[in-house]
Structure formats: structure tokens, C-alpha cells
């Protein structure tokens, strides 16, 4: 009976101490996890600092295959640009039919060529190239519309936008392409 009495006597004390012991044991686990987490964080930060060694990175470059493809597309673009004096003469003469024929004939491929070029440029240059390509395409569409409506004043103003659009877009071509095509 002494045994059962001692259990009965110790039982309430033991019950009161158990939550405390469990809390202390749980805190120990959390402290261990916290130390482990801090160690992992220190290792990750150390590795990232080693990766950022301060060495300057090489500038991004266009691969030789992409340069060759840009050059092929740029040839067509520049051939259309070389027809601008002919287009200017048609605009000055207010030759509605041949103006539209030139836009829909030899200059029709300009949009496609710029699209291909834009995809092959460095990502940092693509936004500017796309914006300039869109301006040129819009100007060509407006020129076509002015010729369709036989609006001489709009035709003249829009031709200026087309000519400057060709010039601005030609600036986004990579330097090596400009050199190879004797544009620099």
C-alpha cells in the first residue's frame, strides 16, 4: 500500500511537472532547429558571396550563327531602305498607284525582316528594336492609307516618318552587321 500511496502522492506533482518538462524538451528541439537553420543560412550566404567575387562579367554577345542570320535579314531591310529615294519621287509626283505598289511590293517584307532581327538581338536591345519597328510599320501603313485616299499632304508628312523610321531602326543593328554590310 505504501507503493500505491506514494504513487498517489507523487501523481499530482508528476502531472504538474510533465507539461513543464515537455515544454523544456520542446524548447530544446526548437533551439536545435534554430541553430541548424542559422548554420544553413551562414553556409548559403558564404557560397553566394563567393559566387559574387567582384570580377567583371563579360559583356553579352550575339552568337556567330545569330549574327549571320541578322546579317541576312538586314540585307533585305537595307535593300528596302535603299528604295527610299524612289519612294520620295513617287510621293512628290503624287503617284498614288506606284507609291502603293512600292509599299506592297519591295517594302512588304520589311516587317518580317525586322521581326526576325528583333528576336535575335540581345535581350537588352529587343525592347528598343521592337518599339522602332512598330513605329516604322505604323508609318508605312499610314503612308499606304494616304496614297489610297490620295491625300497629298498626309502622304508627304507620312513619308518623312517612314524615312526617319528606317534610319532609326538601322541604328539597332549590331555594329558587326553594320561593318559587314558597309553601313558603319
PAMAR-548320 format. One record per residue (C-alpha): residue number from 1; residue in one letter; chain; x, y, z. Coordinates in Angstrom, 1 decimal. Layout:
   i aa ch     xx     yy     zz
 NUM  a  A      X      Y      Z
...
***
This chain:
   i aa ch     xx     yy     zz
   1  x  A    0.0    0.0    0.0
   2  x  A    2.9    2.3    0.6
   3  x  A    3.7    2.0   -3.0
   4  x  A    0.3    2.9   -4.2
   5  x  A    0.2    5.8   -1.7
   6  x  A    3.4    7.1   -2.9
   7  x  A    2.1    6.9   -6.4
   8  x  A   -1.0    8.7   -5.4
   9  x  A    1.1   11.4   -3.6
  10  x  A    3.5   11.8   -6.5
  11  x  A    1.0   11.6   -9.2
  12  x  A   -0.3   15.2   -8.9
  13  x  A    3.2   16.5   -8.7
  14  x  A    4.3   14.5  -11.6
  15  x  A    1.3   15.7  -13.6
  16  x  A    2.2   19.2  -12.9
  17  x  A    5.9   18.7  -13.8
  18  x  A    5.1   16.9  -17.1
  19  x  A    4.0   19.9  -19.1
  20  x  A    7.0   21.8  -17.9
  21  x  A    9.3   19.0  -18.9
  22  x  A    7.6   18.7  -22.3
  23  x  A    7.9   22.5  -22.8
  24  x  A   11.6   22.4  -21.8
  25  x  A   12.2   19.4  -24.2
  26  x  A   10.3   21.1  -27.0
  27  x  A   12.3   24.3  -26.5
  28  x  A   15.5   22.3  -26.8
  29  x  A   14.3   20.9  -30.1
  30  x  A   13.4   24.3  -31.4
  31  x  A   16.8   25.7  -30.2
  32  x  A   18.5   22.9  -32.1
  33  x  A   16.4   23.6  -35.2
  34  x  A   17.2   27.2  -34.9
  35  x  A   20.9   26.6  -34.6
  36  x  A   20.8   24.3  -37.6
  37  x  A   18.8   26.8  -39.6
  38  x  A   21.4   29.5  -38.7
  39  x  A   24.2   27.2  -39.8
  40  x  A   22.5   26.5  -43.2
  41  x  A   21.9   30.3  -43.7
  42  x  A   25.5   31.0  -43.0
  43  x  A   26.7   28.4  -45.5
  44  x  A   24.3   29.8  -48.2
  45  x  A   25.4   33.3  -47.6
  46  x  A   29.0   32.3  -47.7
  47  x  A   28.5   30.5  -51.0
  48  x  A   26.7   33.4  -52.5
  49  x  A   29.4   35.8  -51.5
  50  x  A   32.0   33.5  -53.1
  51  x  A   29.9   33.5  -56.3
  52  x  A   29.9   37.3  -56.3
  53  x  A   33.6   37.6  -56.3
  54  x  A   33.5   41.1  -57.8
  55  x  A   35.0   40.0  -61.1
  56  x  A   33.5   42.0  -64.0
  57  x  A   31.3   39.7  -66.2
  58  x  A   31.9   39.5  -69.9
  59  x  A   29.5   41.6  -71.9
  60  x  A   26.7   39.6  -73.5
  61  x  A   27.4   38.9  -77.1
  62  x  A   25.4   37.6  -80.1
  63  x  A   26.5   34.2  -81.3
  64  x  A   28.1   34.0  -84.8
  65  x  A   25.1   32.0  -86.1
  66  x  A   22.7   34.7  -84.9
  67  x  A   24.9   37.4  -86.3
  68  x  A   24.9   35.7  -89.7
  69  x  A   21.1   35.4  -89.5
  70  x  A   20.7   39.1  -88.6
  71  x  A   23.0   40.0  -91.4
  72  x  A   20.8   38.1  -93.9
  73  x  A   17.7   39.8  -92.7
  74  x  A   19.4   43.2  -92.6
  75  x  A   20.3   42.9  -96.2
  76  x  A   16.6   42.8  -97.1
  77  x  A   15.8   45.6  -94.7
  78  x  A   18.6   47.8  -96.1
  79  x  A   17.6   47.0  -99.7
  80  x  A   14.1   48.4  -98.9
  81  x  A   15.7   51.4  -97.2
  82  x  A   17.7   52.0 -100.4
  83  x  A   14.5   52.4 -102.3
  84  x  A   13.5   55.5 -100.2
  85  x  A   14.7   57.9 -102.9
  86  x  A   12.4   56.2 -105.4
  87  x  A    9.5   56.4 -102.9
  88  x  A   10.3   60.1 -102.3
  89  x  A   10.0   60.7 -106.1
  90  x  A    6.6   58.9 -106.2
  91  x  A    5.4   60.9 -103.2
  92  x  A    6.5   64.2 -104.8
  93  x  A    4.8   63.3 -108.0
  94  x  A    1.7   62.2 -106.0
  95  x  A    1.7   58.9 -107.9
  96  x  A   -0.8   57.1 -105.8
  97  x  A   -0.7   53.8 -107.6
  98  x  A    3.0   53.3 -107.8
  99  x  A    3.5   54.5 -104.2
 100  x  A    1.2   51.8 -103.0
 101  x  A    2.9   49.3 -105.4
 102  x  A    6.3   50.0 -103.9
 103  x  A    4.9   49.7 -100.3
 104  x  A    3.2   46.4 -101.1
 105  x  A    5.9   45.1 -103.3
 106  x  A    9.6   45.6 -102.4
 107  x  A    8.9   47.1  -99.0
 108  x  A    6.4   44.5  -97.9
 109  x  A    9.0   42.2  -96.3
 110  x  A   10.4   44.9  -94.0
 111  x  A    8.1   43.9  -91.2
 112  x  A    9.1   40.3  -91.3
 113  x  A   12.8   41.1  -91.5
 114  x  A   12.6   43.4  -88.5
 115  x  A   10.7   40.7  -86.6
 116  x  A   13.4   38.1  -87.2
 117  x  A   16.2   40.6  -86.4
 118  x  A   14.4   41.6  -83.1
 119  x  A   14.2   38.0  -82.0
 120  x  A   18.0   37.5  -82.5
 121  x  A   19.2   40.7  -80.8
 122  x  A   20.4   40.7  -77.2
 123  x  A   17.5   40.9  -74.7
 124  x  A   18.6   44.3  -73.6
 125  x  A   18.3   45.7  -77.1
 126  x  A   15.0   44.0  -78.0
 127  x  A   12.6   46.5  -76.5
 128  x  A   14.1   49.5  -78.3
 129  x  A   14.2   47.5  -81.6
 130  x  A   10.6   46.4  -81.2
 131  x  A    9.4   50.0  -80.5
 132  x  A   11.3   51.3  -83.5
 133  x  A   10.0   48.5  -85.7
 134  x  A    6.4   49.2  -84.6
 135  x  A    6.8   52.9  -85.4
 136  x  A    8.1   52.1  -88.9
 137  x  A    5.3   49.6  -89.6
 138  x  A    2.8   52.2  -88.5
 139  x  A    4.3   54.9  -90.7
 140  x  A    4.3   52.5  -93.7
 141  x  A    0.6   51.7  -93.0
 142  x  A   -0.2   55.4  -92.8
 143  x  A    1.7   56.1  -96.0
 144  x  A   -0.3   53.4  -97.7
 145  x  A   -3.5   54.8  -96.4
 146  x  A   -2.6   58.4  -97.5
 147  x  A   -1.9   57.1 -101.0
 148  x  A   -5.2   55.1 -101.0
 149  x  A   -7.1   58.3 -100.0
 150  x  A   -5.0   60.3 -102.5
 151  x  A   -4.2   62.8  -99.7
 152  x  A   -1.0   64.6 -100.9
 153  x  A   -0.3   66.5  -97.6
 154  x  A   -0.7   63.4  -95.5
 155  x  A    1.4   61.5  -98.0
 156  x  A    4.3   64.0  -97.7
 157  x  A    4.2   64.1  -93.9
 158  x  A    4.0   60.4  -93.5
 159  x  A    6.9   59.8  -95.9
 160  x  A    9.1   61.8  -93.5
 161  x  A    8.0   59.4  -90.7
 162  x  A    8.8   56.4  -92.9
 163  x  A   12.3   57.8  -93.8
 164  x  A   13.2   58.6  -90.2
 165  x  A   11.8   55.2  -89.1
 166  x  A   14.2   53.4  -91.5
 167  x  A   17.1   55.5  -90.2
 168  x  A   16.2   54.9  -86.5
 169  x  A   15.7   51.1  -86.9
 170  x  A   19.0   50.8  -88.8
 171  x  A   20.7   52.1  -85.6
 172  x  A   19.7   49.0  -83.6
 173  x  A   21.6   46.7  -86.0
 174  x  A   24.7   45.2  -84.3
 175  x  A   27.9   47.0  -85.1
 176  x  A   29.4   43.9  -86.7
 177  x  A   26.5   43.7  -89.1
 178  x  A   26.8   47.4  -90.0
 179  x  A   30.5   46.8  -90.7
 180  x  A   30.0   43.7  -92.7
 181  x  A   27.3   45.4  -94.8
 182  x  A   29.4   48.6  -95.1
 183  x  A   26.8   50.7  -93.2
 184  x  A   29.2   52.0  -90.5
***
